[in-house]
């Protein structure tokens, strides 16, 4: 049995999954980021123990988190849930849960899930994108995560898209994340005169009757197409899979491909842009996939 945890900026979700990939149980709570690092650790531990009780079996635990583990310090880095940065998240969770914990970037978990049994199944090079509270990317080659030398492969969210753009928490200006996250879309809408406090989904739902919402979404699609053009020019993936809360916006699949075709260095772009097959469950399923299923118990007499 495997437990996957998706540690997001606004919610923590967990599933218990059997060896065949069937979901046994799911739990979801708000991320207690305002209460700090210790509260997040306790919330994850509570979900794991709850799910393990449902599974009625010892479980491996994989965690998808924004950011990545620094090879230099062993601490988490580059997380937009900033209270996690500089903390030994994997070791602290292993200590609380009394077992090894595998931890990967949340976009890597999305990519792994979709490459294993999702929209990228059977394809050699899968690039997956999270468009939500933050923006991230993950890369799977031949069914295996490719984290890169510095464990930052796929981190296109911190490429600079517009040099005069807003300041990012990473210290740079105009990062992809500042412009293509949910808050980024909301900021564009507000800058065009839209009411303050609108969510990305509210903005997308108003395009038929609100010219400001349409203009903000058009700008978003143009930026997404240009940003993905960089990915295609470097990796030329077999598929681009979109996940995260904003991936449900239909215009991303009807408008962005033509913009991407103009940005990519080719006269015949055929790279499909598709939604994650497992939807919002992809990240948490990918976290569970960080541990392979246990091999079957040997039969009586030692036969395989």
C-alpha positions as CSV (number, residue, x, y, z in Angstrom):
1,X,0.0,0.0,0.0
2,X,1.2,3.5,-0.8
3,X,0.2,6.9,0.5
4,X,0.7,10.0,-1.5
5,X,0.6,13.5,-0.1
6,X,0.2,16.7,-2.2
7,X,1.4,19.6,-0.2
8,X,0.0,22.7,-1.9
9,X,-0.1,26.4,-1.0
10,X,-3.8,26.3,-0.1
11,X,-4.5,22.6,0.6
12,X,-2.9,19.3,1.6
13,X,-4.4,16.3,0.0
14,X,-3.6,12.6,0.6
15,X,-4.6,9.3,-0.9
16,X,-4.0,5.7,-0.1
17,X,-3.4,3.6,-3.2
18,X,-3.0,-0.1,-3.7
19,X,-0.4,-1.8,-5.9
20,X,-2.7,-1.7,-8.9
21,X,-3.1,2.1,-8.6
22,X,-6.6,1.9,-7.2
23,X,-7.5,4.6,-4.8
24,X,-8.7,3.3,-1.4
25,X,-9.3,6.6,0.4
26,X,-8.7,10.3,0.1
27,X,-8.4,13.2,2.6
28,X,-8.1,16.9,2.1
29,X,-7.6,19.8,4.4
30,X,-6.5,23.5,4.2
31,X,-2.8,24.1,4.4
32,X,-2.1,25.7,7.8
33,X,0.6,27.9,6.4
34,X,-0.3,30.8,8.6
35,X,0.4,28.6,11.7
36,X,3.9,27.9,10.4
37,X,6.1,24.9,9.6
38,X,5.3,22.8,12.6
39,X,1.6,23.0,12.0
40,X,2.2,21.8,8.4
41,X,4.2,18.8,9.6
42,X,1.5,17.8,12.1
43,X,-1.2,18.2,9.5
44,X,0.6,15.9,7.1
45,X,1.3,13.3,9.8
46,X,-2.4,13.3,10.8
47,X,-3.5,12.6,7.2
48,X,-1.0,9.8,6.9
49,X,-2.1,8.1,10.1
50,X,-5.7,8.5,9.1
51,X,-5.2,6.9,5.7
52,X,-3.1,4.1,7.1
53,X,-5.9,3.3,9.4
54,X,-8.2,2.9,6.4
55,X,-5.7,0.9,4.5
56,X,-5.2,-1.4,7.5
57,X,-1.6,-2.0,6.4
58,X,1.8,-0.3,6.7
59,X,2.2,2.1,3.9
60,X,5.0,3.9,2.1
61,X,4.8,7.7,2.0
62,X,5.6,9.9,-0.9
63,X,5.2,13.7,-0.7
64,X,4.9,16.3,-3.5
65,X,5.8,19.7,-2.4
66,X,6.5,23.1,-4.0
67,X,10.2,23.6,-4.3
68,X,13.0,21.0,-4.2
69,X,15.6,19.6,-1.8
70,X,19.0,21.4,-2.0
71,X,21.9,19.0,-2.7
72,X,24.1,21.5,-0.9
73,X,22.2,21.8,2.4
74,X,19.6,19.1,2.4
75,X,17.0,21.7,3.1
76,X,13.9,22.6,1.0
77,X,14.4,25.5,-1.4
78,X,12.4,27.5,-4.0
79,X,9.0,26.9,-2.3
80,X,6.3,29.5,-2.7
81,X,5.1,28.3,0.7
82,X,8.0,30.2,2.1
83,X,7.8,28.8,5.7
84,X,9.1,25.5,4.2
85,X,12.3,27.0,2.8
86,X,15.5,26.3,4.6
87,X,13.8,23.4,6.5
88,X,14.7,19.7,6.5
89,X,11.2,18.7,5.4
90,X,11.9,15.2,4.3
91,X,13.9,14.3,7.5
92,X,11.4,15.9,9.8
93,X,8.5,14.0,8.2
94,X,10.4,10.8,8.3
95,X,11.1,11.4,12.1
96,X,7.4,12.1,12.8
97,X,6.2,9.1,10.8
98,X,9.0,6.7,11.8
99,X,9.7,5.6,8.3
100,X,11.6,6.7,5.2
101,X,9.8,9.4,3.2
102,X,10.4,10.2,-0.5
103,X,9.8,13.9,-1.4
104,X,9.7,15.4,-4.8
105,X,8.7,18.7,-6.4
106,X,4.9,18.8,-6.9
107,X,5.2,19.3,-10.6
108,X,7.5,16.3,-10.9
109,X,4.8,14.3,-9.2
110,X,2.3,15.5,-11.7
111,X,4.6,14.6,-14.6
112,X,5.3,11.1,-13.1
113,X,1.6,10.4,-12.6
114,X,0.6,11.4,-16.1
115,X,3.6,9.6,-17.7
116,X,2.8,6.3,-15.8
117,X,-0.9,6.0,-16.4
118,X,-2.2,9.3,-17.6
119,X,-2.2,11.6,-20.6
120,X,1.5,10.9,-21.4
121,X,1.3,7.1,-21.0
122,X,3.5,5.4,-23.5
123,X,5.3,8.6,-24.6
124,X,9.1,9.0,-24.2
125,X,9.3,12.7,-23.2
126,X,6.5,14.2,-21.0
127,X,6.6,17.8,-19.8
128,X,3.9,18.6,-17.2
129,X,2.9,22.0,-16.0
130,X,1.2,23.1,-12.8
131,X,-0.8,26.3,-13.2
132,X,-2.3,27.2,-9.8
133,X,-1.3,29.2,-6.8
134,X,2.2,28.9,-8.2
135,X,3.6,27.7,-11.5
136,X,6.0,24.7,-11.9
137,X,7.0,22.1,-14.4
138,X,8.3,18.5,-14.3
139,X,10.0,16.3,-16.8
140,X,9.8,12.5,-17.3
141,X,12.0,10.6,-19.8
142,X,11.2,7.0,-20.7
143,X,9.0,6.7,-17.6
144,X,11.6,8.0,-15.2
145,X,11.7,11.4,-13.5
146,X,14.5,13.6,-14.7
147,X,15.4,15.9,-11.8
148,X,18.5,17.4,-13.3
149,X,22.0,18.0,-11.8
150,X,20.7,20.7,-9.4
151,X,17.3,19.1,-9.0
152,X,15.7,22.0,-10.8
153,X,14.8,20.4,-14.2
154,X,11.5,21.7,-15.4
155,X,11.5,24.8,-13.2
156,X,10.4,27.1,-16.0
157,X,8.2,29.0,-13.5
158,X,11.3,31.0,-12.7
159,X,12.4,31.9,-16.1
160,X,12.0,35.6,-16.8
161,X,9.2,36.2,-19.2
162,X,8.9,40.0,-19.0
163,X,11.8,42.0,-17.6
164,X,9.5,44.8,-16.4
165,X,7.1,42.4,-14.7
166,X,6.1,42.2,-11.1
167,X,8.6,41.2,-8.4
168,X,8.6,37.5,-7.6
169,X,9.2,36.0,-4.1
170,X,12.5,34.5,-5.5
171,X,13.8,38.1,-5.9
172,X,13.6,38.4,-9.7
173,X,11.2,40.4,-11.7
174,X,8.8,39.1,-14.4
175,X,9.1,35.4,-13.6
176,X,6.7,33.1,-15.5
177,X,5.1,32.3,-12.1
178,X,4.2,36.0,-11.3
179,X,2.3,36.2,-14.6
180,X,0.8,32.8,-15.1
181,X,-0.3,31.8,-11.6
182,X,-3.8,32.3,-10.4
183,X,-2.8,35.5,-8.6
184,X,-1.0,36.6,-11.8
185,X,-4.2,36.3,-13.8
186,X,-6.2,38.1,-11.1
187,X,-3.6,40.9,-11.0
188,X,-3.9,41.4,-14.8
189,X,-7.6,41.6,-14.6
190,X,-7.5,44.1,-11.8
191,X,-4.9,46.2,-13.8
192,X,-7.4,46.3,-16.7
193,X,-10.1,47.7,-14.3
194,X,-11.7,44.5,-13.0
195,X,-12.9,44.3,-9.4
196,X,-10.3,43.4,-6.8
197,X,-10.5,40.0,-5.2
198,X,-11.7,38.1,-8.2
199,X,-10.3,34.5,-8.6
200,X,-9.0,33.1,-11.8
201,X,-12.0,30.9,-12.2
202,X,-14.4,33.8,-11.7
203,X,-12.5,35.8,-14.3
204,X,-12.6,32.9,-16.8
205,X,-16.4,32.5,-16.3
206,X,-17.0,36.2,-17.1
207,X,-15.3,36.4,-20.5
208,X,-18.7,36.2,-22.4
209,X,-20.0,39.3,-20.7
210,X,-16.9,41.2,-19.4
211,X,-14.5,42.6,-21.9
212,X,-11.9,43.1,-19.2
213,X,-12.0,39.4,-18.3
214,X,-11.6,38.6,-22.0
215,X,-8.6,40.9,-22.3
216,X,-7.0,39.4,-19.2
217,X,-7.5,35.9,-20.5
218,X,-6.2,36.8,-23.9
219,X,-3.1,38.2,-22.3
220,X,-2.7,35.1,-20.2
221,X,-2.9,32.8,-23.2
222,X,-0.3,34.9,-25.1
223,X,2.1,34.7,-22.2
224,X,1.5,31.0,-21.7
225,X,2.2,30.3,-25.4
226,X,5.4,32.3,-25.4
227,X,6.6,30.7,-22.1
228,X,5.9,27.2,-23.5
229,X,7.7,28.1,-26.7
230,X,10.9,28.2,-24.7
231,X,10.2,24.7,-23.4
232,X,9.5,23.3,-26.8
233,X,12.6,24.8,-28.3
234,X,14.8,23.2,-25.6
235,X,13.1,19.8,-24.9
236,X,10.8,19.3,-27.9
237,X,8.6,17.0,-25.7
238,X,6.1,14.5,-27.0
239,X,3.3,16.1,-25.0
240,X,2.7,19.0,-22.7
241,X,0.3,18.1,-19.9
242,X,-1.5,20.9,-18.0
243,X,-2.5,20.4,-14.3
244,X,-3.4,22.7,-11.5
245,X,-6.5,24.7,-10.9
246,X,-6.2,26.9,-14.0
247,X,-5.8,23.9,-16.3
248,X,-9.6,23.6,-16.5
249,X,-9.9,26.9,-18.5
250,X,-11.0,25.8,-22.0
251,X,-9.1,28.6,-23.8
252,X,-5.8,27.1,-22.8
253,X,-6.5,24.3,-25.3
254,X,-8.2,26.3,-28.0
255,X,-6.1,29.5,-28.1
256,X,-2.6,28.6,-26.8
257,X,-1.6,26.1,-29.5
258,X,-1.6,28.7,-32.2
259,X,0.5,31.1,-30.1
260,X,2.9,28.3,-29.2
261,X,3.3,27.5,-32.9
262,X,4.4,31.0,-33.5
263,X,6.9,30.9,-30.6
264,X,8.4,27.5,-31.4
265,X,11.4,27.3,-33.8
266,X,9.6,25.0,-36.3
267,X,7.4,25.3,-39.3
268,X,5.2,22.3,-38.3
269,X,4.4,22.2,-34.6
270,X,2.5,19.0,-33.6
271,X,3.1,19.0,-29.9
272,X,-0.3,18.4,-28.2
273,X,-1.3,20.4,-25.1
274,X,-3.7,18.3,-23.1
275,X,-5.3,18.3,-19.6
276,X,-4.0,15.9,-17.0
277,X,-6.0,12.7,-17.3
278,X,-6.3,12.4,-13.5
279,X,-7.1,16.0,-13.1
280,X,-6.6,17.4,-9.6
281,X,-5.6,13.9,-8.4
282,X,-2.5,13.7,-10.6
283,X,-0.1,15.3,-8.1
284,X,-1.1,13.2,-5.2
285,X,-1.1,10.0,-7.3
286,X,2.4,10.9,-8.5
287,X,3.5,11.3,-4.9
288,X,2.3,7.8,-4.2
289,X,4.2,6.6,-7.4
290,X,7.5,7.8,-5.9
291,X,7.6,4.4,-4.3
292,X,7.2,1.4,-6.6
293,X,4.6,-1.3,-5.6
294,X,6.1,-3.9,-3.4
295,X,6.9,-7.2,-5.2
296,X,4.4,-10.0,-4.6
297,X,5.1,-12.3,-1.6
298,X,6.8,-15.6,-2.8
299,X,4.6,-18.5,-2.9
300,X,4.9,-21.5,-0.5
301,X,8.1,-23.4,-1.2
302,X,9.9,-20.3,-2.5
303,X,8.5,-20.4,-6.0
304,X,8.2,-16.9,-7.6
